[in-house]
Amino acid sequence: MSTSPPLVPRDGRSPGWRLGMLVGGAVLGGIGYAILRWPQIIVWAVAGAFFAVGAVLVLSAAFARGRRSS
C-alpha cells in the first residue's frame, strides 16, 4: 500500500492562501470601486472612525473605577 504525498501547487501556495488572496483582492477592489462611484464614503468612514474612538473614550471614562487602596 503506497501513500502518495498531498497535492501541493508548484509554487508551494496552499488553497487557503489562494482563497485568502482572492477574497482580499475582491474586498479591496470593491472598496476602490465604491470610492470611485461615491467619494463621500471616505468622509463617512473617517467620521465613523473618529466617532467610534470617541465613544470608546467616553465609555471608558464613564465606567472607570477610582484608585484602589493597596
VOZA-13136 format. One record per atom (N, C-alpha, C, O): atom name; x, y negated, z; residue number from 1. Coordinates in Angstrom, 3 decimals. Each point is the difference from the previous one (the first is absolute). Layout:
@name = CA; px = X; py = Y; pz = Z; resi = NUM
...
This chain:
@name = N; px = 0.840; py = 1.172; pz = 0.000; resi = 1
@name = CA; px = -0.840; py = -1.172; pz = 0.000; resi = 1
@name = C; px = 0.887; py = -1.237; pz = 0.000; resi = 1
@name = O; px = 0.759; py = -0.237; pz = 0.939; resi = 1
@name = N; px = -0.865; py = -0.532; pz = -1.988; resi = 2
@name = CA; px = 0.826; py = -1.202; pz = -0.083; resi = 2
@name = C; px = -0.862; py = -1.226; pz = 0.263; resi = 2
@name = O; px = -1.148; py = -0.097; pz = -0.434; resi = 2
@name = N; px = 1.738; py = -0.808; pz = 1.145; resi = 3
@name = CA; px = -0.709; py = -1.257; pz = 0.266; resi = 3
@name = C; px = 0.689; py = -1.091; pz = -0.798; resi = 3
@name = O; px = 1.215; py = -0.177; pz = 0.073; resi = 3
@name = N; px = -2.004; py = -0.537; pz = -0.825; resi = 4
@name = CA; px = 0.576; py = -1.083; pz = -0.790; resi = 4
@name = C; px = 0.001; py = -1.276; pz = 0.837; resi = 4
@name = O; px = -0.886; py = -0.209; pz = 0.829; resi = 4
@name = N; px = 1.880; py = -0.635; pz = -1.052; resi = 5
@name = CA; px = 0.051; py = -1.256; pz = 0.764; resi = 5
@name = C; px = -1.172; py = -0.901; pz = -0.366; resi = 5
@name = O; px = -0.538; py = 0.093; pz = -1.103; resi = 5
@name = N; px = 0.143; py = -0.963; pz = 2.026; resi = 6
@name = CA; px = -1.116; py = -0.898; pz = -0.315; resi = 6
@name = C; px = 0.339; py = -0.908; pz = -1.174; resi = 6
@name = O; px = 1.148; py = -0.398; pz = -0.197; resi = 6
@name = N; px = -2.174; py = 0.086; pz = -0.568; resi = 7
@name = CA; px = 0.210; py = -0.855; pz = -1.166; resi = 7
@name = C; px = 0.246; py = -1.441; pz = 0.449; resi = 7
@name = O; px = -0.826; py = -0.603; pz = 0.686; resi = 7
@name = N; px = 1.962; py = 0.073; pz = -1.082; resi = 8
@name = CA; px = 0.366; py = -1.377; pz = 0.321; resi = 8
@name = C; px = 0.268; py = -0.710; pz = -1.312; resi = 8
@name = O; px = 0.704; py = 0.537; pz = -0.855; resi = 8
@name = N; px = -1.245; py = -1.724; pz = 0.677; resi = 9
@name = CA; px = 0.291; py = -0.733; pz = -1.236; resi = 9
@name = C; px = 1.506; py = -0.188; pz = -0.182; resi = 9
@name = O; px = 0.755; py = 0.011; pz = 0.973; resi = 9
@name = N; px = -0.333; py = -0.180; pz = -2.199; resi = 10
@name = CA; px = 1.422; py = -0.097; pz = -0.319; resi = 10
@name = C; px = 0.731; py = -1.088; pz = 0.776; resi = 10
@name = O; px = 1.148; py = 0.190; pz = 0.404; resi = 10
@name = N; px = -1.803; py = -1.325; pz = -0.195; resi = 11
@name = CA; px = 0.704; py = -1.077; pz = 0.684; resi = 11
@name = C; px = -0.124; py = 0.111; pz = 1.516; resi = 11
@name = O; px = 0.508; py = -0.865; pz = 0.713; resi = 11
@name = N; px = -1.162; py = 1.895; pz = -0.203; resi = 12
@name = CA; px = -0.072; py = 0.232; pz = 1.429; resi = 12
@name = C; px = -1.115; py = -0.744; pz = 0.708; resi = 12
@name = O; px = -0.091; py = 0.084; pz = 1.225; resi = 12
@name = N; px = -0.746; py = -0.794; pz = -1.922; resi = 13
@name = CA; px = -1.092; py = -0.735; pz = 0.646; resi = 13
@name = C; px = -1.195; py = 0.928; pz = 0.206; resi = 13
@name = O; px = -0.394; py = 0.738; pz = -0.902; resi = 13
@name = N; px = -0.171; py = -0.790; pz = 2.104; resi = 14
@name = CA; px = -1.129; py = 0.872; pz = 0.318; resi = 14
@name = C; px = -1.300; py = -0.582; pz = -0.575; resi = 14
@name = O; px = -0.077; py = -1.194; pz = -0.289; resi = 14
@name = N; px = -0.933; py = 2.041; pz = 0.129; resi = 15
@name = CA; px = -1.297; py = -0.505; pz = -0.470; resi = 15
@name = C; px = -0.587; py = -1.055; pz = 0.946; resi = 15
@name = O; px = -0.665; py = -0.932; pz = -0.452; resi = 15
@name = N; px = 0.907; py = 1.073; pz = 1.754; resi = 16
@name = CA; px = -0.484; py = -0.999; pz = 0.952; resi = 16
@name = C; px = 0.642; py = -1.362; pz = -0.232; resi = 16
@name = O; px = -0.658; py = -1.036; pz = 0.095; resi = 16
@name = N; px = 1.953; py = 1.053; pz = -0.401; resi = 17
@name = CA; px = 0.704; py = -1.246; pz = -0.282; resi = 17
@name = C; px = -0.566; py = -0.645; pz = -1.255; resi = 17
@name = O; px = -0.230; py = -1.208; pz = -0.048; resi = 17
@name = N; px = 0.011; py = 2.037; pz = -0.969; resi = 18
@name = CA; px = -0.543; py = -0.523; pz = -1.259; resi = 18
@name = C; px = -1.402; py = -0.569; pz = 0.206; resi = 18
@name = O; px = -0.327; py = -1.055; pz = -0.544; resi = 18
@name = N; px = -0.497; py = 1.743; pz = 1.322; resi = 19
@name = CA; px = -1.342; py = -0.490; pz = 0.279; resi = 19
@name = C; px = 0.056; py = -1.314; pz = 0.782; resi = 19
@name = O; px = -0.769; py = -0.921; pz = -0.275; resi = 19
@name = N; px = 1.673; py = 0.835; pz = 1.243; resi = 20
@name = CA; px = 0.162; py = -1.233; pz = 0.761; resi = 20
@name = C; px = 0.410; py = -1.164; pz = -0.881; resi = 20
@name = O; px = -0.516; py = -1.109; pz = 0.144; resi = 20
@name = N; px = 1.444; py = 1.360; pz = -1.054; resi = 21
@name = CA; px = 0.423; py = -1.054; pz = -0.929; resi = 21
@name = C; px = -1.149; py = -0.416; pz = -0.920; resi = 21
@name = O; px = -0.175; py = -1.185; pz = -0.287; resi = 21
@name = N; px = -0.597; py = 2.156; pz = -0.170; resi = 22
@name = CA; px = -1.144; py = -0.293; pz = -0.868; resi = 22
@name = C; px = -1.032; py = -0.848; pz = 0.734; resi = 22
@name = O; px = -0.482; py = -0.996; pz = -0.539; resi = 22
@name = N; px = 0.143; py = 1.384; pz = 1.761; resi = 23
@name = CA; px = -0.986; py = -0.752; pz = 0.776; resi = 23
@name = C; px = 0.536; py = -1.389; pz = 0.339; resi = 23
@name = O; px = -0.721; py = -0.990; pz = -0.122; resi = 23
@name = N; px = 1.987; py = 0.912; pz = 0.548; resi = 24
@name = CA; px = 0.600; py = -1.296; pz = 0.318; resi = 24
@name = C; px = 0.028; py = -0.924; pz = -1.201; resi = 24
@name = O; px = -0.311; py = -1.185; pz = 0.119; resi = 24
@name = N; px = 0.678; py = 1.714; pz = -1.266; resi = 25
@name = CA; px = 0.016; py = -0.807; pz = -1.223; resi = 25
@name = C; px = -1.391; py = -0.475; pz = -0.389; resi = 25
@name = O; px = -0.180; py = -1.137; pz = -0.436; resi = 25
@name = N; px = -0.806; py = 2.020; pz = 0.598; resi = 26
@name = CA; px = -1.372; py = -0.385; pz = -0.325; resi = 26
@name = C; px = -0.504; py = -1.092; pz = 0.945; resi = 26
@name = O; px = -0.679; py = -0.931; pz = -0.432; resi = 26
@name = N; px = 1.011; py = 1.045; pz = 1.718; resi = 27
@name = CA; px = -0.430; py = -1.013; pz = 0.969; resi = 27
@name = C; px = 0.655; py = -1.340; pz = -0.312; resi = 27
@name = O; px = -0.683; py = -1.023; pz = -0.049; resi = 27
@name = N; px = 1.998; py = 1.014; pz = -0.161; resi = 28
@name = CA; px = 0.688; py = -1.254; pz = -0.301; resi = 28
@name = C; px = -0.474; py = -0.599; pz = -1.323; resi = 28
@name = O; px = -0.162; py = -1.215; pz = -0.112; resi = 28
@name = N; px = -0.055; py = 2.057; pz = -0.873; resi = 29
@name = CA; px = -0.524; py = -0.488; pz = -1.269; resi = 29
@name = C; px = -1.399; py = -0.590; pz = 0.155; resi = 29
@name = O; px = -0.315; py = -1.021; pz = -0.612; resi = 29
@name = N; px = -0.515; py = 1.653; pz = 1.420; resi = 30
@name = CA; px = -1.338; py = -0.516; pz = 0.261; resi = 30
@name = C; px = 0.035; py = -1.340; pz = 0.716; resi = 30
@name = O; px = -0.790; py = -0.895; pz = -0.303; resi = 30
@name = N; px = 1.707; py = 0.758; pz = 1.255; resi = 31
@name = CA; px = 0.149; py = -1.282; pz = 0.697; resi = 31
@name = C; px = 0.444; py = -1.079; pz = -0.976; resi = 31
@name = O; px = -0.526; py = -1.113; pz = 0.020; resi = 31
@name = N; px = 1.483; py = 1.436; pz = -0.866; resi = 32
@name = CA; px = 0.457; py = -0.954; pz = -1.008; resi = 32
@name = C; px = -1.118; py = -0.413; pz = -0.950; resi = 32
@name = O; px = -0.125; py = -1.174; pz = -0.346; resi = 32
@name = N; px = -0.673; py = 2.126; pz = -0.068; resi = 33
@name = CA; px = -1.123; py = -0.306; pz = -0.890; resi = 33
@name = C; px = -1.026; py = -0.886; pz = 0.712; resi = 33
@name = O; px = -0.531; py = -0.941; pz = -0.589; resi = 33
@name = N; px = 0.255; py = 1.252; pz = 1.872; resi = 34
@name = CA; px = -0.964; py = -0.800; pz = 0.758; resi = 34
@name = C; px = 0.485; py = -1.435; pz = 0.150; resi = 34
@name = O; px = -0.796; py = -0.936; pz = -0.080; resi = 34
@name = N; px = 2.104; py = 0.757; pz = 0.297; resi = 35
@name = CA; px = 0.548; py = -1.352; pz = 0.137; resi = 35
@name = C; px = -0.096; py = -0.753; pz = -1.327; resi = 35
@name = O; px = -0.300; py = -1.194; pz = -0.017; resi = 35
@name = N; px = 0.552; py = 1.882; pz = -1.082; resi = 36
@name = CA; px = -0.136; py = -0.658; pz = -1.308; resi = 36
@name = C; px = -1.445; py = -0.402; pz = -0.290; resi = 36
@name = O; px = -0.254; py = -1.073; pz = -0.547; resi = 36
@name = N; px = -0.684; py = 1.934; pz = 0.913; resi = 37
@name = CA; px = -1.401; py = -0.281; pz = -0.290; resi = 37
@name = C; px = -0.596; py = -1.015; pz = 0.966; resi = 37
@name = O; px = -0.883; py = -0.768; pz = -0.381; resi = 37
@name = N; px = 1.356; py = 0.755; pz = 1.634; resi = 38
@name = CA; px = -0.584; py = -0.861; pz = 1.020; resi = 38
@name = C; px = 1.101; py = -0.493; pz = 0.925; resi = 38
@name = O; px = 0.202; py = 0.572; pz = 1.071; resi = 38
@name = N; px = 0.526; py = -1.637; pz = -1.466; resi = 39
@name = CA; px = 1.160; py = -0.468; pz = 0.774; resi = 39
@name = C; px = -0.330; py = -0.415; pz = 1.434; resi = 39
@name = O; px = 0.880; py = 0.009; pz = 0.861; resi = 39
@name = N; px = -2.129; py = -0.370; pz = -0.594; resi = 40
@name = CA; px = -0.346; py = -0.434; pz = 1.350; resi = 40
@name = C; px = 0.117; py = 1.136; pz = 1.015; resi = 40
@name = O; px = -0.031; py = -0.243; pz = 1.206; resi = 40
@name = N; px = 0.163; py = 1.475; pz = -1.684; resi = 41
@name = CA; px = 0.143; py = 1.131; pz = 0.916; resi = 41
@name = C; px = 1.269; py = -0.144; pz = 0.854; resi = 41
@name = O; px = 0.053; py = 0.498; pz = 1.124; resi = 41
@name = N; px = 0.963; py = -1.180; pz = -1.663; resi = 42
@name = CA; px = 1.219; py = -0.233; pz = 0.767; resi = 42
@name = C; px = -0.305; py = -0.876; pz = 1.209; resi = 42
@name = O; px = 0.478; py = 0.263; pz = 1.103; resi = 42
@name = N; px = -1.269; py = -1.297; pz = -1.317; resi = 43
@name = CA; px = -0.377; py = -0.896; pz = 1.101; resi = 43
@name = C; px = -0.756; py = 0.777; pz = 1.065; resi = 43
@name = O; px = 0.269; py = -0.153; pz = 1.192; resi = 43
@name = N; px = -1.206; py = 0.982; pz = -1.612; resi = 44
@name = CA; px = -0.769; py = 0.794; pz = 0.960; resi = 44
@name = C; px = 0.882; py = 0.988; pz = 0.745; resi = 44
@name = O; px = -0.191; py = 0.209; pz = 1.198; resi = 44
@name = N; px = 1.147; py = 0.400; pz = -1.877; resi = 45
@name = CA; px = 0.887; py = 0.963; pz = 0.653; resi = 45
@name = C; px = 0.886; py = -0.679; pz = 1.040; resi = 45
@name = O; px = 0.160; py = 0.515; pz = 1.107; resi = 45
@name = N; px = 0.417; py = -1.666; pz = -1.453; resi = 46
@name = CA; px = 0.863; py = -0.714; pz = 0.946; resi = 46
@name = C; px = -0.827; py = -0.506; pz = 1.176; resi = 46
@name = O; px = 0.420; py = 0.122; pz = 1.150; resi = 46
@name = N; px = -1.578; py = -0.680; pz = -1.425; resi = 47
@name = CA; px = -0.863; py = -0.482; pz = 1.079; resi = 47
@name = C; px = -0.435; py = 1.150; pz = 0.903; resi = 47
@name = O; px = -0.052; py = -0.152; pz = 1.220; resi = 47
@name = N; px = -0.257; py = 1.290; pz = -1.810; resi = 48
@name = CA; px = -0.391; py = 1.168; pz = 0.788; resi = 48
@name = C; px = 1.124; py = 0.496; pz = 0.894; resi = 48
@name = O; px = -0.240; py = 0.412; pz = 1.135; resi = 48
@name = N; px = 1.462; py = -0.450; pz = -1.643; resi = 49
@name = CA; px = 1.144; py = 0.425; pz = 0.808; resi = 49
@name = C; px = 0.205; py = -0.939; pz = 1.183; resi = 49
@name = O; px = 0.234; py = 0.454; pz = 1.120; resi = 49
@name = N; px = -0.320; py = -1.756; pz = -1.361; resi = 50
@name = CA; px = 0.127; py = -0.960; pz = 1.107; resi = 50
@name = C; px = -1.135; py = 0.173; pz = 1.005; resi = 50
@name = O; px = 0.224; py = -0.067; pz = 1.209; resi = 50
@name = N; px = -1.431; py = 0.289; pz = -1.701; resi = 51
@name = CA; px = -1.132; py = 0.199; pz = 0.891; resi = 51
@name = C; px = 0.201; py = 1.247; pz = 0.867; resi = 51
@name = O; px = -0.265; py = -0.029; pz = 1.202; resi = 51
@name = N; px = 0.731; py = 1.117; pz = -1.810; resi = 52
@name = CA; px = 0.202; py = 1.242; pz = 0.750; resi = 52
@name = C; px = 1.072; py = -0.174; pz = 1.078; resi = 52
@name = O; px = -0.185; py = 0.437; pz = 1.136; resi = 52
@name = N; px = 1.298; py = -1.072; pz = -1.487; resi = 53
@name = CA; px = 1.065; py = -0.212; pz = 0.988; resi = 53
@name = C; px = -0.498; py = -0.918; pz = 1.111; resi = 53
@name = O; px = 0.264; py = 0.252; pz = 1.176; resi = 53
@name = N; px = -0.980; py = -1.311; pz = -1.535; resi = 54
@name = CA; px = -0.556; py = -0.899; pz = 1.009; resi = 54
@name = C; px = -0.971; py = 0.707; pz = 0.926; resi = 54
@name = O; px = 0.017; py = -0.223; pz = 1.211; resi = 54
@name = N; px = -0.865; py = 1.075; pz = -1.771; resi = 55
@name = CA; px = -0.957; py = 0.742; pz = 0.821; resi = 55
@name = C; px = 0.709; py = 0.936; pz = 0.967; resi = 55
@name = O; px = -0.412; py = 0.126; pz = 1.153; resi = 55
@name = N; px = 1.463; py = 0.527; pz = -1.606; resi = 56
@name = CA; px = 0.768; py = 0.888; pz = 0.883; resi = 56
@name = C; px = 0.631; py = -0.802; pz = 1.131; resi = 56
@name = O; px = -0.005; py = 0.446; pz = 1.147; resi = 56
@name = N; px = 0.553; py = -1.629; pz = -1.455; resi = 57
@name = CA; px = 0.606; py = -0.827; pz = 1.043; resi = 57
@name = C; px = -1.036; py = -0.469; pz = 1.011; resi = 57
@name = O; px = 0.258; py = 0.029; pz = 1.203; resi = 57
@name = N; px = -1.425; py = -0.462; pz = -1.670; resi = 58
@name = CA; px = -1.048; py = -0.460; pz = 0.910; resi = 58
@name = C; px = -0.486; py = 1.146; pz = 0.878; resi = 58
@name = O; px = -0.149; py = -0.168; pz = 1.210; resi = 58
@name = N; px = -0.097; py = 1.328; pz = -1.806; resi = 59
@name = CA; px = -0.449; py = 1.154; pz = 0.792; resi = 59
@name = C; px = 1.066; py = 0.442; pz = 0.988; resi = 59
@name = O; px = -0.314; py = 0.379; pz = 1.129; resi = 59
@name = N; px = 1.563; py = -0.425; pz = -1.544; resi = 60
@name = CA; px = 1.089; py = 0.366; pz = 0.899; resi = 60
@name = C; px = 0.054; py = -0.948; pz = 1.191; resi = 60
@name = O; px = 0.179; py = 0.436; pz = 1.138; resi = 60
@name = N; px = -0.335; py = -1.726; pz = -1.396; resi = 61
@name = CA; px = 0.014; py = -0.967; pz = 1.096; resi = 61
@name = C; px = -1.229; py = 0.174; pz = 0.896; resi = 61
@name = O; px = 0.103; py = -0.133; pz = 1.219; resi = 61
@name = N; px = -1.242; py = 0.422; pz = -1.802; resi = 62
@name = CA; px = -1.236; py = 0.131; pz = 0.778; resi = 62
@name = C; px = 0.034; py = 1.226; pz = 0.916; resi = 62
@name = O; px = -0.526; py = -0.041; pz = 1.113; resi = 62
@name = N; px = 1.136; py = 1.119; pz = -1.572; resi = 63
@name = CA; px = 0.000; py = 1.232; pz = 0.774; resi = 63
@name = C; px = 1.318; py = 0.277; pz = 0.722; resi = 63
@name = O; px = 0.196; py = 1.091; pz = 0.534; resi = 63
@name = N; px = 0.697; py = -2.061; pz = -0.516; resi = 64
@name = CA; px = 1.293; py = 0.183; pz = 0.669; resi = 64
@name = C; px = -0.208; py = 0.001; pz = 1.512; resi = 64
@name = O; px = -0.867; py = -0.695; pz = 0.529; resi = 64
@name = N; px = 1.677; py = 1.483; pz = 0.138; resi = 65
@name = CA; px = -0.047; py = 0.040; pz = 1.456; resi = 65
@name = C; px = 1.073; py = -0.938; pz = 0.537; resi = 65
@name = O; px = 0.976; py = -0.308; pz = -0.683; resi = 65
@name = N; px = -1.172; py = -0.130; pz = 1.893; resi = 66
@name = CA; px = 0.988; py = -0.853; pz = 0.643; resi = 66
@name = C; px = 1.220; py = 0.815; pz = 0.404; resi = 66
@name = O; px = 0.069; py = 1.205; pz = -0.244; resi = 66
@name = N; px = 0.876; py = -1.870; pz = 0.855; resi = 67
@name = CA; px = 1.209; py = 0.697; pz = 0.449; resi = 67
@name = C; px = -0.355; py = 1.010; pz = 1.076; resi = 67
@name = O; px = -0.861; py = -0.235; pz = 0.848; resi = 67
@name = N; px = 1.532; py = 1.336; pz = -0.907; resi = 68
@name = CA; px = -0.228; py = 1.048; pz = 0.998; resi = 68
@name = C; px = 1.040; py = -0.162; pz = 1.099; resi = 68
@name = O; px = 1.170; py = -0.276; pz = -0.265; resi = 68
@name = N; px = -1.611; py = 0.451; pz = 1.474; resi = 69
@name = CA; px = 0.959; py = -0.092; pz = 1.110; resi = 69
@name = C; px = 0.759; py = 1.311; pz = 0.110; resi = 69
@name = O; px = -0.581; py = 1.080; pz = -0.114; resi = 69
@name = N; px = 1.887; py = -1.186; pz = 0.337; resi = 70
@name = CA; px = 0.798; py = 1.228; pz = 0.036; resi = 70
@name = C; px = 0.240; py = 0.520; pz = 1.374; resi = 70
@name = O; px = 0.658; py = 1.027; pz = 0.165; resi = 70
